[in-house]
Amino acid sequence: MDISGPIYYLLIVWAVVTGVFLLLLVWRTLLTSHEGDQIFLDPSQDHMAREQREVVAKIMKLSKPITTTGITAGTLLLVIAGMWIYQGLKNF
């Protein structure tokens, strides 16, 4: 079966969305590796606490885009599979 028409374009969109999703996951993993579980700081190390809060804030900001792109990639994959099966049955 030839992949052309709408399925081809949906595959391109799916590849882009999945690529963004994977990049966001990698970025979150890199940020998480810089996050400490517990830090015991004295007042002279306030800058470390501030950096830690900034890392946690960045990680929290990434959660919605990661969820959105993941759901979008999964939905697109299901739509593509459904269209592919439909075309296969129609041509059968």
Buried (B, 14 or more C-beta within 10 A) or exposed (E): EEEEEEBEEBBEBBEEBBEBBEEBBEBBEEBEEEEEEEEEEEEEEEEEEEBBEEBEEBBEEBEEBBEBBBEBBBEBBEBBEEBBEEBEEEEE
